[in-house]
Amino acid sequence: ETGVTQSPTHLIKTRGQQVTLRCSSQSGHNTVSWYQQALGQGPQFIFQYYREEENGRGNFPPRFSGLQFPNYSSELNVNALELDDSALYLCASSPGLAGSGEQFFGPGTRLTVL
Amino acid sequence: GENVEQHPSTLSVQEGDSAVIKCTYSDSASNYFPWYKQELGKRPQLIIDIRSNVGEKKDQRIAVTLNKTAKHFSLHITETQPEDSAVYFCAPNFGNEKLTFGTGTRLTIIP
């Protein structure tokens, strides 16, 4: 196991609703990245937080937002849910800036939007 | 833009034989080249990585080779076992702080 946890495990929402997903990084890891993995696809980078500041964003609309807290926890918020938001959402933590070293993935939250 | 391609998309190999998966990327600024394994319903797991100043790295049955000039790196699995069956992703960076995952290769080991 990686020491990275996510909650909830599964979630069902309806179109238009809002959702908050949570991640707890390994202690000491200053960087957390969030990914969206649609069925049969590779993970797609949503954004990254380093020391509580956004440090890079992928090709996702502003209704995807995040927060990182000093206690190594973080959140992914998605507003105005759409059917295409149905996916596995993964967070990954790393001790320094990601992209140059191993990222430790959580088990993911599977979101279904009806 | 950032482009990562994996080949093949599916691969079936007889147990005990070798498997090779190739990843081609577009950005010459990439300096970190990992391979992840993802079993059904589980998280991606780093199995091997290589940095741009190294051409080859081996860890038991798994090896990665890097050709920076041609912008590709490959995963080699020897003496394959049934537990090697999974989806494999390459995920190079692009000189920035994120990983860009390929579309994946589904590897099936035939007993």
gemmi code that builds the backbone of each chain (N, CA, C; Angstrom):
import gemmi

chains = {
    "A": [
        ("GLU", (0.830, -1.209, 0.000), (0.000, 0.000, 0.000), (0.867, 1.264, 0.000)),
        ("THR", (0.299, 2.370, -0.463), (1.080, 3.593, -0.633), (0.967, 4.539, 0.542)),
        ("GLY", (0.021, 4.316, 1.449), (-0.196, 5.259, 2.537), (-1.058, 6.437, 2.127)),
        ("VAL", (-1.567, 6.424, 0.897), (-2.461, 7.478, 0.420), (-3.884, 6.921, 0.448)),
        ("THR", (-4.783, 7.651, 1.082), (-6.166, 7.193, 1.184), (-7.107, 8.185, 0.518)),
        ("GLN", (-8.250, 7.689, 0.069), (-9.252, 8.533, -0.559), (-10.630, 8.161, -0.034)),
        ("SER", (-11.506, 9.159, 0.016), (-12.892, 8.898, 0.407), (-13.825, 9.806, -0.380)),
        ("PRO", (-15.039, 9.331, -0.649), (-15.494, 7.961, -0.439), (-14.933, 7.017, -1.501)),
        ("THR", (-15.248, 5.755, -1.384), (-14.798, 4.775, -2.357), (-15.640, 4.867, -3.628)),
        ("HIS", (-16.935, 4.959, -3.425), (-17.887, 5.084, -4.527), (-18.864, 6.200, -4.214)),
        ("LEU", (-19.397, 6.796, -5.288), (-20.321, 7.904, -5.114), (-21.230, 7.973, -6.334)),
        ("ILE", (-22.516, 8.173, -6.075), (-23.464, 8.342, -7.171), (-24.125, 9.708, -7.023)),
        ("LYS", (-24.086, 10.497, -8.083), (-24.675, 11.827, -8.088), (-25.541, 11.972, -9.343)),
        ("THR", (-26.351, 13.010, -9.348), (-27.147, 13.304, -10.542), (-26.592, 14.543, -11.230)),
        ("ARG", (-26.897, 14.647, -12.484), (-26.417, 15.766, -13.291), (-26.808, 17.094, -12.660)),
        ("GLY", (-25.847, 18.044, -12.621), (-26.098, 19.353, -12.052), (-25.680, 19.488, -10.593)),
        ("GLN", (-25.510, 18.351, -9.932), (-25.113, 18.412, -8.517), (-23.629, 18.756, -8.380)),
        ("GLN", (-23.211, 18.932, -7.135), (-21.822, 19.226, -6.810), (-21.269, 18.074, -5.975)),
        ("VAL", (-19.950, 17.847, -6.076), (-19.353, 16.752, -5.318), (-17.987, 17.179, -4.779)),
        ("THR", (-17.651, 16.661, -3.617), (-16.332, 16.874, -3.019), (-15.689, 15.523, -2.741)),
        ("LEU", (-14.507, 15.330, -3.290), (-13.747, 14.106, -3.067), (-12.539, 14.440, -2.203)),
        ("ARG", (-12.149, 13.507, -1.343), (-11.089, 13.787, -0.393), (-9.921, 12.825, -0.526)),
        ("CYS", (-8.759, 13.342, -0.178), (-7.525, 12.576, -0.297), (-6.648, 12.894, 0.906)),
        ("SER", (-6.016, 11.868, 1.444), (-5.053, 12.058, 2.515), (-3.700, 11.547, 2.035)),
        ("SER", (-2.758, 12.466, 1.905), (-1.440, 12.114, 1.376), (-0.575, 11.463, 2.433)),
        ("GLN", (0.541, 10.918, 1.995), (1.546, 10.427, 2.923), (2.091, 11.615, 3.723)),
        ("SER", (2.371, 11.366, 4.976), (2.940, 12.401, 5.817), (4.263, 12.873, 5.223)),
        ("GLY", (4.423, 14.194, 5.147), (5.655, 14.735, 4.604), (5.624, 15.022, 3.120)),
        ("HIS", (4.560, 14.556, 2.432), (4.443, 14.807, 0.996), (3.783, 16.164, 0.757)),
        ("ASN", (4.531, 17.063, 0.126), (4.045, 18.425, -0.079), (3.227, 18.594, -1.342)),
        ("THR", (3.250, 17.603, -2.211), (2.598, 17.736, -3.512), (1.491, 16.711, -3.658)),
        ("VAL", (0.356, 17.159, -4.140), (-0.731, 16.237, -4.473), (-1.235, 16.570, -5.879)),
        ("SER", (-1.410, 15.538, -6.652), (-1.956, 15.691, -8.007), (-3.263, 14.918, -8.093)),
        ("TRP", (-4.169, 15.424, -8.872), (-5.455, 14.752, -9.090), (-5.578, 14.361, -10.557)),
        ("TYR", (-6.119, 13.162, -10.777), (-6.294, 12.633, -12.118), (-7.720, 12.113, -12.284)),
        ("GLN", (-8.214, 12.204, -13.512), (-9.484, 11.597, -13.878), (-9.198, 10.436, -14.817)),
        ("GLN", (-9.727, 9.260, -14.489), (-9.523, 8.093, -15.350), (-10.873, 7.563, -15.819)),
        ("ALA", (-11.204, 7.849, -17.057), (-12.423, 7.302, -17.649), (-12.207, 5.828, -17.971)),
        ("LEU", (-13.298, 5.110, -18.087), (-13.223, 3.672, -18.319), (-12.427, 3.376, -19.588)),
        ("GLY", (-11.401, 2.524, -19.456), (-10.609, 2.126, -20.611), (-9.570, 3.129, -21.059)),
        ("GLN", (-9.387, 4.181, -20.287), (-8.424, 5.222, -20.649), (-7.325, 5.335, -19.603)),
        ("GLY", (-6.284, 6.071, -19.958), (-5.247, 6.374, -18.979), (-5.668, 7.553, -18.126)),
        ("PRO", (-5.076, 7.683, -16.947), (-5.386, 8.846, -16.097), (-5.057, 10.156, -16.803)),
        ("GLN", (-5.955, 11.133, -16.666), (-5.748, 12.466, -17.233), (-5.516, 13.461, -16.092)),
        ("PHE", (-4.457, 14.234, -16.218), (-4.079, 15.195, -15.173), (-5.119, 16.299, -15.072)),
        ("ILE", (-5.611, 16.526, -13.839), (-6.564, 17.614, -13.607), (-5.816, 18.847, -13.104)),
        ("PHE", (-5.165, 18.718, -11.964), (-4.318, 19.781, -11.431), (-3.429, 19.238, -10.330)),
        ("GLN", (-2.520, 20.092, -9.902), (-1.562, 19.733, -8.869), (-1.484, 20.857, -7.848)),
        ("TYR", (-1.316, 20.511, -6.606), (-1.106, 21.470, -5.535), (0.220, 21.195, -4.864)),
        ("TYR", (0.944, 22.278, -4.627), (2.225, 22.198, -3.927), (2.194, 23.221, -2.802)),
        ("ARG", (2.332, 22.739, -1.612), (2.307, 23.614, -0.422), (1.110, 24.559, -0.463)),
        ("GLU", (-0.053, 23.989, -0.729), (-1.360, 24.644, -0.664), (-1.638, 25.622, -1.795)),
        ("GLU", (-0.764, 25.658, -2.798), (-0.990, 26.529, -3.940), (-1.125, 25.670, -5.206)),
        ("GLU", (-2.019, 26.059, -6.107), (-2.138, 25.332, -7.368), (-0.841, 25.513, -8.164)),
        ("ASN", (-0.328, 24.414, -8.677), (0.966, 24.419, -9.367), (0.854, 23.692, -10.702)),
        ("GLY", (-0.100, 24.057, -11.473), (-0.267, 23.419, -12.767), (-1.666, 22.862, -12.910)),
        ("ARG", (-2.207, 22.943, -14.098), (-3.574, 22.516, -14.365), (-3.641, 21.894, -15.747)),
        ("GLY", (-4.411, 20.854, -15.856), (-4.634, 20.226, -17.141), (-5.797, 20.873, -17.859)),
        ("ASN", (-6.276, 20.199, -18.892), (-7.325, 20.745, -19.744), (-8.711, 20.437, -19.170)),
        ("PHE", (-8.994, 20.990, -18.011), (-10.284, 20.810, -17.348), (-10.898, 22.169, -17.063)),
        ("PRO", (-12.242, 22.273, -17.153), (-12.907, 23.568, -16.957), (-12.829, 24.028, -15.497)),
        ("PRO", (-13.128, 25.306, -15.267), (-13.035, 25.875, -13.909), (-13.974, 25.241, -12.900)),
        ("ARG", (-15.003, 24.511, -13.356), (-15.889, 23.872, -12.384), (-15.191, 22.733, -11.629)),
        ("PHE", (-13.979, 22.384, -12.070), (-13.114, 21.486, -11.317), (-12.176, 22.373, -10.486)),
        ("SER", (-12.251, 22.260, -9.178), (-11.401, 23.079, -8.331), (-10.867, 22.221, -7.194)),
        ("GLY", (-9.841, 22.751, -6.524), (-9.226, 21.956, -5.473), (-8.749, 22.798, -4.312)),
        ("LEU", (-8.419, 22.083, -3.259), (-7.816, 22.697, -2.083), (-6.816, 21.719, -1.512)),
        ("GLN", (-5.752, 22.263, -0.933), (-4.803, 21.433, -0.185), (-4.622, 22.065, 1.188)),
        ("PHE", (-4.581, 21.242, 2.201), (-4.521, 21.723, 3.582), (-3.172, 21.382, 4.206)),
        ("PRO", (-2.807, 22.088, 5.286), (-1.495, 21.862, 5.909), (-1.321, 20.466, 6.496)),
        ("ASN", (-2.415, 19.767, 6.736), (-2.324, 18.447, 7.374), (-2.218, 17.319, 6.359)),
        ("TYR", (-1.749, 17.634, 5.134), (-1.541, 16.649, 4.059), (-2.846, 16.085, 3.511)),
        ("SER", (-3.951, 16.752, 3.743), (-5.197, 16.346, 3.113), (-5.530, 17.320, 1.989)),
        ("SER", (-6.363, 16.881, 1.078), (-6.745, 17.730, -0.051), (-8.139, 17.355, -0.519)),
        ("GLU", (-8.716, 18.237, -1.313), (-10.063, 18.033, -1.847), (-10.083, 18.330, -3.331)),
        ("LEU", (-10.942, 17.612, -4.018), (-11.299, 17.919, -5.402), (-12.788, 18.210, -5.403)),
        ("ASN", (-13.165, 19.384, -5.884), (-14.560, 19.776, -5.974), (-14.962, 19.872, -7.446)),
        ("VAL", (-16.114, 19.338, -7.743), (-16.647, 19.446, -9.097), (-18.066, 19.987, -9.007)),
        ("ASN", (-18.303, 21.110, -9.655), (-19.634, 21.724, -9.684), (-20.360, 21.362, -10.972)),
        ("ALA", (-21.673, 21.515, -10.940), (-22.507, 21.332, -12.137), (-22.138, 20.044, -12.869)),
        ("LEU", (-22.236, 18.933, -12.158), (-21.808, 17.648, -12.701), (-22.475, 17.329, -14.042)),
        ("GLU", (-21.665, 16.752, -14.931), (-22.148, 16.294, -16.232), (-21.965, 14.775, -16.311)),
        ("LEU", (-22.706, 14.174, -17.235), (-22.629, 12.723, -17.368), (-21.192, 12.257, -17.644)),
        ("ASP", (-20.457, 13.048, -18.439), (-19.080, 12.682, -18.799), (-18.107, 12.783, -17.629)),
        ("ASP", (-18.560, 13.310, -16.504), (-17.693, 13.360, -15.317), (-17.620, 12.000, -14.630)),
        ("SER", (-18.426, 11.061, -15.062), (-18.369, 9.714, -14.498), (-16.994, 9.112, -14.792)),
        ("ALA", (-16.278, 8.741, -13.749), (-14.898, 8.263, -13.910), (-14.356, 7.839, -12.556)),
        ("LEU", (-13.145, 7.295, -12.591), (-12.379, 7.034, -11.372), (-11.480, 8.246, -11.134)),
        ("TYR", (-11.566, 8.817, -9.953), (-10.745, 9.981, -9.621), (-9.637, 9.535, -8.675)),
        ("LEU", (-8.423, 9.786, -9.101), (-7.236, 9.351, -8.373), (-6.468, 10.558, -7.855)),
        ("CYS", (-6.020, 10.478, -6.629), (-5.062, 11.463, -6.166), (-3.711, 10.758, -6.013)),
        ("ALA", (-2.663, 11.521, -6.139), (-1.311, 10.973, -6.027), (-0.445, 11.982, -5.294)),
        ("SER", (0.284, 11.524, -4.300), (1.142, 12.439, -3.568), (2.605, 12.126, -3.836)),
        ("SER", (3.438, 13.134, -3.635), (4.876, 12.957, -3.813), (5.589, 13.903, -2.859)),
        ("PRO", (6.803, 13.556, -2.473), (7.493, 14.361, -1.460), (7.902, 15.741, -1.953)),
        ("GLY", (8.190, 15.866, -3.229), (8.556, 17.161, -3.772), (7.671, 17.476, -4.943)),
        ("LEU", (8.119, 18.342, -5.779), (7.357, 18.651, -6.981), (7.268, 17.404, -7.851)),
        ("ALA", (6.069, 17.084, -8.264), (5.846, 15.879, -9.059), (6.332, 16.087, -10.481)),
        ("GLY", (6.360, 15.024, -11.240), (6.821, 15.105, -12.618), (8.281, 14.751, -12.736)),
        ("SER", (8.945, 14.591, -11.609), (10.357, 14.235, -11.643), (10.671, 13.079, -10.718)),
        ("GLY", (9.624, 12.490, -10.164), (9.834, 11.377, -9.255), (8.552, 10.624, -9.034)),
        ("GLU", (8.635, 9.560, -8.250), (7.487, 8.693, -8.061), (6.321, 9.425, -7.423)),
        ("GLN", (5.154, 9.172, -7.959), (3.918, 9.612, -7.345), (3.241, 8.394, -6.737)),
        ("PHE", (2.701, 8.564, -5.555), (2.063, 7.479, -4.819), (0.556, 7.660, -4.925)),
        ("PHE", (-0.087, 6.706, -5.565), (-1.514, 6.846, -5.852), (-2.390, 6.296, -4.726)),
        ("GLY", (-3.511, 6.970, -4.526), (-4.556, 6.439, -3.666), (-5.398, 5.438, -4.437)),
        ("PRO", (-6.348, 4.773, -3.744), (-7.161, 3.736, -4.395), (-8.225, 4.291, -5.327)),
        ("GLY", (-8.486, 5.590, -5.237), (-9.454, 6.203, -6.136), (-10.856, 6.285, -5.569)),
        ("THR", (-11.616, 7.206, -6.135), (-13.057, 7.325, -5.872), (-13.763, 7.149, -7.203)),
        ("ARG", (-14.673, 6.196, -7.245), (-15.426, 5.992, -8.481), (-16.701, 6.806, -8.416)),
        ("LEU", (-16.811, 7.796, -9.286), (-17.966, 8.692, -9.344), (-18.851, 8.307, -10.523)),
        ("THR", (-20.111, 8.125, -10.242), (-21.100, 7.868, -11.286), (-22.090, 9.015, -11.296)),
        ("VAL", (-22.275, 9.632, -12.448), (-23.225, 10.723, -12.601), (-24.386, 10.237, -13.461)),
        ("LEU", (-25.589, 10.308, -12.878), (-26.780, 9.820, -13.581), (-27.606, 10.972, -14.151)),
    ],
    "B": [
        ("GLY", (1.352, 20.007, -29.141), (0.886, 19.634, -27.816), (1.585, 18.411, -27.293)),
        ("GLU", (1.254, 18.012, -26.113), (1.876, 16.857, -25.494), (1.209, 15.584, -26.006)),
        ("ASN", (1.992, 14.720, -26.578), (1.452, 13.527, -27.197), (2.230, 12.309, -26.712)),
        ("VAL", (1.497, 11.304, -26.218), (2.103, 10.058, -25.746), (1.359, 8.900, -26.394)),
        ("GLU", (2.081, 8.063, -27.069), (1.466, 6.907, -27.724), (2.124, 5.622, -27.230)),
        ("GLN", (1.313, 4.615, -27.025), (1.802, 3.308, -26.606), (1.448, 2.278, -27.683)),
        ("HIS", (2.365, 1.345, -27.855), (2.111, 0.245, -28.788), (2.706, -1.044, -28.230)),
        ("PRO", (2.023, -2.169, -28.332), (0.663, -2.278, -28.878), (-0.374, -1.891, -27.826)),
        ("SER", (-1.633, -1.812, -28.203), (-2.689, -1.518, -27.248), (-3.096, -2.775, -26.485)),
        ("THR", (-2.956, -3.934, -27.112), (-3.162, -5.213, -26.429), (-2.031, -6.154, -26.822)),
        ("LEU", (-1.686, -7.032, -25.883), (-0.584, -7.953, -26.094), (-0.861, -9.240, -25.328)),
        ("SER", (-0.825, -10.356, -26.040), (-0.987, -11.659, -25.404), (0.316, -12.427, -25.559)),
        ("VAL", (0.807, -12.962, -24.461), (2.107, -13.614, -24.438), (1.991, -14.938, -23.691)),
        ("GLN", (2.629, -15.949, -24.208), (2.663, -17.236, -23.524), (3.498, -17.115, -22.256)),
        ("GLU", (3.012, -17.721, -21.192), (3.746, -17.692, -19.934), (5.189, -18.147, -20.140)),
        ("GLY", (6.116, -17.366, -19.578), (7.528, -17.695, -19.727), (8.219, -16.929, -20.833)),
        ("ASP", (7.434, -16.429, -21.791), (7.996, -15.634, -22.875), (8.172, -14.189, -22.425)),
        ("SER", (8.769, -13.377, -23.301), (9.014, -11.967, -22.982), (7.943, -11.073, -23.607)),
        ("ALA", (7.756, -9.919, -22.998), (6.815, -8.912, -23.507), (7.541, -7.575, -23.599)),
        ("VAL", (7.252, -6.842, -24.669), (7.844, -5.522, -24.860), (6.751, -4.533, -25.234)),
        ("ILE", (6.716, -3.421, -24.525), (5.746, -2.356, -24.797), (6.529, -1.076, -25.058)),
        ("LYS", (6.144, -0.372, -26.101), (6.884, 0.831, -26.513), (6.049, 2.074, -26.282)),
        ("CYS", (6.706, 3.122, -25.838), (6.046, 4.400, -25.583), (6.779, 5.485, -26.366)),
        ("THR", (6.030, 6.218, -27.156), (6.609, 7.300, -27.942), (6.048, 8.618, -27.442)),
        ("TYR", (6.917, 9.609, -27.255), (6.477, 10.894, -26.737), (6.953, 12.006, -27.649)),
        ("SER", (6.364, 13.175, -27.465), (6.598, 14.245, -28.439), (7.553, 15.330, -27.964)),
        ("ASP", (7.748, 15.456, -26.629), (8.465, 16.620, -26.110), (9.885, 16.257, -25.720)),
        ("SER", (10.861, 16.879, -26.352), (12.256, 16.563, -26.062), (12.700, 17.058, -24.686)),
        ("ALA", (11.864, 17.883, -24.037), (12.209, 18.379, -22.702), (11.934, 17.352, -21.611)),
        ("SER", (11.291, 16.244, -21.960), (10.981, 15.215, -20.964), (12.259, 14.685, -20.335)),
        ("ASN", (12.225, 14.490, -19.009), (13.428, 13.986, -18.337), (13.143, 12.873, -17.346)),
        ("TYR", (11.888, 12.465, -17.260), (11.515, 11.403, -16.323), (10.538, 10.476, -17.027)),
        ("PHE", (10.822, 9.163, -16.959), (10.092, 8.205, -17.794), (9.691, 6.992, -16.960)),
        ("PRO", (8.505, 7.035, -16.362), (8.055, 5.902, -15.549), (7.099, 4.971, -16.296)),
        ("TRP", (7.009, 3.764, -15.781), (6.004, 2.803, -16.216), (5.157, 2.412, -15.018)),
        ("TYR", (3.835, 2.430, -15.211), (2.906, 2.049, -14.167), (2.139, 0.796, -14.577)),
        ("LYS", (1.827, -0.022, -13.594), (1.001, -1.210, -13.785), (-0.303, -1.000, -13.047)),
        ("GLN", (-1.414, -1.277, -13.715), (-2.710, -1.131, -13.062), (-3.520, -2.402, -13.251)),
        ("GLU", (-3.771, -3.085, -12.159), (-4.627, -4.258, -12.184), (-6.081, -3.810, -12.076)),
        ("LEU", (-6.972, -4.673, -12.508), (-8.387, -4.323, -12.581), (-8.912, -3.848, -11.228)),
        ("GLY", (-9.461, -2.652, -11.223), (-10.063, -2.103, -10.015), (-9.082, -1.584, -8.986)),
        ("LYS", (-7.793, -1.521, -9.357), (-6.790, -1.078, -8.395), (-6.089, 0.198, -8.868)),
        ("ARG", (-5.275, 0.723, -7.998), (-4.556, 1.961, -8.299), (-3.365, 1.687, -9.198)),
        ("PRO", (-2.907, 2.690, -9.966), (-1.659, 2.526, -10.716), (-0.491, 2.362, -9.749)),
        ("GLN", (0.412, 1.482, -10.120), (1.557, 1.188, -9.270), (2.826, 1.344, -10.093)),
        ("LEU", (3.753, 2.163, -9.605), (5.020, 2.345, -10.309), (5.812, 1.042, -10.278)),
        ("ILE", (6.253, 0.578, -11.441), (7.042, -0.652, -11.474), (8.491, -0.390, -11.838)),
        ("ILE", (8.756, 0.642, -12.593), (10.127, 1.001, -12.925), (10.122, 2.394, -13.551)),
        ("ASP", (11.205, 3.119, -13.344), (11.334, 4.432, -13.969), (12.779, 4.673, -14.364)),
        ("ILE", (12.976, 5.627, -15.244), (14.322, 5.933, -15.716), (14.407, 7.434, -15.947)),
        ("ARG", (15.578, 7.971, -15.749), (15.779, 9.391, -15.979), (16.603, 9.601, -17.226)),
        ("SER", (16.626, 10.834, -17.693), (17.133, 11.106, -19.034), (18.641, 10.909, -19.179)),
        ("ASN", (19.352, 10.792, -18.073), (20.799, 10.625, -18.176), (21.221, 9.152, -18.176)),
        ("VAL", (20.226, 8.262, -18.251), (20.486, 6.821, -18.206), (19.821, 6.171, -19.412)),
        ("GLY", (20.470, 5.194, -20.023), (19.906, 4.547, -21.203), (19.118, 3.287, -20.910)),
        ("GLU", (19.456, 2.632, -19.799), (18.778, 1.378, -19.493), (18.799, 1.167, -17.986)),
        ("LYS", (17.729, 0.538, -17.494), (17.651, 0.215, -16.074), (16.932, -1.113, -15.935)),
        ("LYS", (17.422, -1.949, -15.025), (16.835, -3.281, -14.873), (16.534, -3.548, -13.405)),
        ("ASP", (15.409, -4.211, -13.174), (15.037, -4.617, -11.825), (14.424, -6.011, -11.927)),
        ("GLN", (15.245, -7.004, -11.694), (14.840, -8.411, -11.777), (14.302, -8.707, -13.179)),
        ("ARG", (13.024, -9.043, -13.310), (12.487, -9.424, -14.623), (12.045, -8.235, -15.470)),
        ("ILE", (12.139, -7.049, -14.914), (11.635, -5.856, -15.587), (12.798, -4.944, -15.961)),
        ("ALA", (12.746, -4.380, -17.159), (13.760, -3.441, -17.602), (13.087, -2.336, -18.410)),
        ("VAL", (13.722, -1.183, -18.413), (13.274, -0.072, -19.239), (14.477, 0.435, -20.020)),
        ("THR", (14.272, 0.699, -21.309), (15.307, 1.278, -22.156), (14.809, 2.604, -22.699)),
        ("LEU", (15.692, 3.549, -22.809), (15.346, 4.903, -23.233), (16.173, 5.302, -24.447)),
        ("ASN", (15.500, 5.818, -25.449), (16.174, 6.390, -26.612), (15.704, 7.833, -26.743)),
        ("LYS", (16.457, 8.750, -26.181), (16.018, 10.158, -26.160), (16.044, 10.785, -27.554)),
        ("THR", (16.980, 10.347, -28.374), (17.064, 10.903, -29.729), (15.792, 10.590, -30.513)),
        ("ALA", (15.350, 9.360, -30.393), (14.152, 8.927, -31.111), (12.877, 9.192, -30.328)),
        ("LYS", (13.007, 9.673, -29.085), (11.857, 9.994, -28.226), (10.963, 8.786, -27.996)),
        ("HIS", (11.569, 7.713, -27.545), (10.757, 6.580, -27.116), (11.468, 5.834, -26.006)),
        ("PHE", (10.666, 5.168, -25.195), (11.214, 4.280, -24.176), (10.327, 3.049, -24.085)),
        ("SER", (10.940, 1.948, -23.720), (10.252, 0.660, -23.787), (10.331, -0.087, -22.465)),
        ("LEU", (9.274, -0.827, -22.198), (9.197, -1.705, -21.031), (9.427, -3.132, -21.498)),
        ("HIS", (10.331, -3.827, -20.822), (10.644, -5.217, -21.162), (10.346, -6.072, -19.934)),
        ("ILE", (9.528, -7.084, -20.117), (9.250, -8.043, -19.048), (9.687, -9.420, -19.544)),
        ("THR", (10.606, -10.037, -18.819), (11.072, -11.373, -19.198), (10.442, -12.426, -18.297)),
        ("GLU", (10.474, -13.671, -18.756), (9.945, -14.811, -17.988), (8.567, -14.482, -17.415)),
        ("THR", (7.659, -14.068, -18.278), (6.359, -13.582, -17.825), (5.601, -14.629, -17.016)),
        ("GLN", (4.813, -14.105, -16.063), (4.024, -14.944, -15.164), (2.573, -14.475, -15.214)),
        ("PRO", (1.626, -15.318, -14.829), (0.214, -14.916, -14.884), (-0.075, -13.610, -14.134)),
        ("GLU", (0.639, -13.368, -13.050), (0.396, -12.132, -12.275), (0.895, -10.875, -12.981)),
        ("ASP", (1.571, -11.034, -14.110), (1.954, -9.871, -14.908), (0.789, -9.347, -15.740)),
        ("SER", (-0.288, -10.102, -15.821), (-1.471, -9.663, -16.574), (-2.047, -8.405, -15.923)),
        ("ALA", (-2.139, -7.336, -16.693), (-2.613, -6.041, -16.190), (-2.592, -5.055, -17.357)),
        ("VAL", (-2.957, -3.820, -17.050), (-2.790, -2.728, -18.016), (-1.554, -1.935, -17.615)),
        ("TYR", (-0.704, -1.656, -18.581), (0.531, -0.936, -18.328), (0.468, 0.441, -18.993)),
        ("PHE", (0.890, 1.449, -18.252), (0.890, 2.826, -18.746), (2.293, 3.395, -18.677)),
        ("CYS", (2.731, 4.049, -19.740), (3.884, 4.919, -19.631), (3.362, 6.309, -19.271)),
        ("ALA", (4.190, 7.098, -18.629), (3.721, 8.416, -18.155), (4.883, 9.405, -18.097)),
        ("PRO", (5.424, 9.779, -19.240), (6.552, 10.718, -19.208), (6.109, 12.110, -18.756)),
        ("ASN", (7.034, 12.833, -18.169), (6.739, 14.242, -17.939), (7.107, 14.998, -19.208)),
        ("PHE", (6.825, 16.272, -19.236), (7.142, 17.078, -20.394), (7.952, 18.289, -19.957)),
        ("GLY", (8.947, 18.028, -19.118), (9.786, 19.115, -18.636), (9.065, 19.997, -17.645)),
        ("ASN", (7.851, 19.566, -17.230), (7.122, 20.331, -16.228), (6.771, 19.387, -15.086)),
        ("GLU", (5.850, 19.790, -14.290), (5.626, 19.051, -13.054), (4.434, 18.116, -13.107)),
        ("LYS", (4.055, 17.647, -14.258), (2.966, 16.688, -14.327), (3.389, 15.498, -15.176)),
        ("LEU", (2.691, 14.399, -14.982), (2.893, 13.212, -15.801), (1.762, 13.133, -16.824)),
        ("THR", (2.110, 12.758, -18.021), (1.108, 12.553, -19.059), (1.056, 11.069, -19.375)),
        ("PHE", (-0.054, 10.452, -19.063), (-0.196, 9.016, -19.234), (-0.544, 8.663, -20.668)),
        ("GLY", (0.016, 7.557, -21.129), (-0.372, 6.996, -22.408), (-1.733, 6.325, -22.302)),
        ("THR", (-2.188, 5.761, -23.400), (-3.523, 5.167, -23.452), (-3.542, 3.741, -22.902)),
        ("GLY", (-2.401, 3.196, -22.593), (-2.355, 1.905, -21.932), (-2.178, 0.728, -22.870)),
        ("THR", (-1.580, -0.330, -22.342), (-1.424, -1.601, -23.050), (-1.950, -2.703, -22.149)),
        ("ARG", (-2.935, -3.430, -22.659), (-3.487, -4.545, -21.884), (-2.658, -5.789, -22.181)),
        ("LEU", (-1.934, -6.255, -21.172), (-1.081, -7.437, -21.301), (-1.791, -8.645, -20.700)),
        ("THR", (-1.899, -9.697, -21.483), (-2.495, -10.947, -21.008), (-1.451, -12.050, -21.115)),
        ("ILE", (-1.216, -12.736, -20.011), (-0.273, -13.841, -19.994), (-1.078, -15.136, -20.088)),
        ("ILE", (-0.791, -15.916, -21.093), (-1.533, -17.157, -21.330), (-0.820, -18.307, -20.629)),
        ("PRO", (-1.490, -18.970, -19.690), (-0.818, -20.052, -18.942), (-0.482, -21.239, -19.835)),
    ],
}
model = gemmi.Model(1)
for chain_id, residues in chains.items():
    chain = gemmi.Chain(chain_id)
    for i, (resn, *xyz) in enumerate(residues, 1):
        res = gemmi.Residue()
        res.name, res.seqid = resn, gemmi.SeqId(i, " ")
        for name, pos in zip(("N", "CA", "C"), xyz):
            atom = gemmi.Atom()
            atom.name, atom.element = name, gemmi.Element(name[0])
            atom.pos, atom.b_iso = gemmi.Position(*pos), 0.0
            res.add_atom(atom)
        chain.add_residue(res)
    model.add_chain(chain)
structure = gemmi.Structure()
structure.add_model(model)
structure.setup_entities()
